[in-house]
Amino acid sequence: MNLEASKIQAKRTSIFARLPPPFTPIEWIAIIAVGIITPLVNERLETLLLGFFFSNQSSLPFFDFAGGPIPIDLFFTWQAYGGILVSYLIRKPGAATLSMLIDGVIQFVYNGQHPVHLGYVLNGLGADLVFASFKYKRYDLLTVPLAGAVSALAYFVNSGLSHGEFLLPIGSVLVRIATRLIGGAAGNGLIGGALGYAILTLSRRFKKSTVSKEASLRKAEPV
């Protein structure tokens, strides 16, 4: 009986040992902060960009080069970089999904309570799926843009169903998918990855500087 109980306990222990480590308080703060801050920043940037191109339409006919809603995609595709950023910083399962869920809730409240905004969780899920396929160990110029592209494609399923985009001619749908993939790789992926790299680099330099100063103070103390 004791042997059987020991086997069951060992099996339970092995199962829990394979589970990913929980988020630390600092990691939770990062997930929540990115989920709240990035949609508010994106809203402001989007307004500035749209205003800039509309006011310079004669010299920069951005909205005429493809026609229809395709150019607008470029203003929305890059706005899910928060999921890539938080996953780059934390490197644990679910970080991108949770952060983009918060992002969607903020947009739902801030932008008029449109249910489509809650679909931003799909952006995070798409990013998590890519990083999970590399066991959250690779964050380079292959995986980060790939995660950004899949993130954008995952959300396109939501927007396609909610806005009827899949009813467009097949050529238009394929062009929009290509636009989302390219914009997601360059926008979500490279922007999120670059911000994550910058934050981690500055953090490491700050820690190194702090340790160096503490070591210097110890040497300067009288024996």
Secondary structure as GFF3:
##gff-version 3
##sequence-region A 1 223
A	DSSP	alpha_helix	2	18	.	.	.	ID=ss1
A	DSSP	alpha_helix	25	55	.	.	.	ID=ss2
A	DSSP	three_ten_helix	62	64	.	.	.	ID=ss3
A	DSSP	alpha_helix	70	76	.	.	.	ID=ss4
A	DSSP	three_ten_helix	77	80	.	.	.	ID=ss5
A	DSSP	alpha_helix	81	90	.	.	.	ID=ss6
A	DSSP	alpha_helix	95	110	.	.	.	ID=ss7
A	DSSP	three_ten_helix	115	120	.	.	.	ID=ss8
A	DSSP	alpha_helix	121	133	.	.	.	ID=ss9
A	DSSP	alpha_helix	143	163	.	.	.	ID=ss10
A	DSSP	three_ten_helix	165	167	.	.	.	ID=ss11
A	DSSP	alpha_helix	170	183	.	.	.	ID=ss12
A	DSSP	pi_helix	184	189	.	.	.	ID=ss13
A	DSSP	alpha_helix	190	220	.	.	.	ID=ss14
###
